[in-house]
Amino acid sequence: MKIERIDLHLVELPLVTPFETSVVREIRHPSILVNLHAGGLSGWGECPCEYGPWFTHETLETVWYILKDYLIPAVLGKEFREIPDFLAFYHSVRGHPIARAGLENALWDLVAQRSGLSLARLLGGVRSRIPVGVSVGIEPTLPAQLARIEAYLADGYRRVKLKIKPGWDLQVIQAVRQRWPDLLLQVDANSAYTLEDIPVLRQLDQYNLLLIEQPFGPEDMLDHARLQRQVRTPICLDESITSYDHARWALELGACRVINIKVPRVGGLTAARKIHDLCLAQGIPVWGGGMLETNIGRALNLAAAAQAGYTLPGDISASARYFSEDIATPDFVLHEDSTITVPDGVGLGVKVNQKRVKKVCSRTETFTI
Ligand code: MG
């Protein structure tokens, strides 16, 4: 196979409602779409990024720059047979997992199409519907937060993830628990806490949470291990796991008992599968996190979550959760049992709407042999 052409599109989609974490408040979300062309086929990948280095060090500008100046020149026009051969072309590029993931995942779509299989089948997926929950951003007031949760429960979501930060934690969780004693509930701090907050975090044990996600900084694996020894609730790592090795170290250290696999954050499907396989072998539950992807990334996340080890509900909400109009169809909808169907069409199983891409695209560039 030879990659004959690659198109990059920066799309910026307005969010249905502003989304706030402990770090940033967003009203629209950027994504860089990677479109690979080879042998008459066209594969799509997505780099869900941010305007600033809030979730990881990568921003939309660094993703674009690394793709344009390093990754695309390394693969364009090269002959290769399998995905590992393709990855070897840019093996020397360090870091920048989101940029690498967009390119690699487009190839997975292309390879699935070449095989005549859905991506989920190609990955050996074992389920056709994925149990999902919703990630609820921080609201200005407690009544507003409860009202927002109520609305998502009315939509059919059966698992809720609350974003927390110091000063917006115990009181909020207690109020949610009081109102919905049996709700599947978990929290995500996006690194807002430090070791000094351990007494507060220990109090979370009383609320029967599924997990506490990423309380400390991305590099604080030892501190997470220290915390996990002092709380019963499983710690789940997100930002700390940017490669297979990080997952291996975290498990060896006892820094977590659950891993949130975000395919772009770990550099693509190859690394994501390795992490999944490692966790499955060790009995560590994993779940699929979302990064406000369009339907391209959403389809990929659903295919990945069809694998056997994804035993906790994912943050892969319905298309309408974040965007009123997506750039690919069909939209993903939430079923009454809080699941979303894994696409079974060939490749990603979604069709990119080029007209819509053009409408929300603020930058595009084509690279040819
Ligand atoms: Mg998270």
Boltz pocket constraint, residues with backbone or C-beta under 6 A from the ligand:
constraints:
  - pocket:
      binder: B
      contacts: [[A, 188], [A, 190], [A, 213], [A, 214], [A, 238], [A, 239], [A, 260], [A, 289]]
      max_distance: 6.0
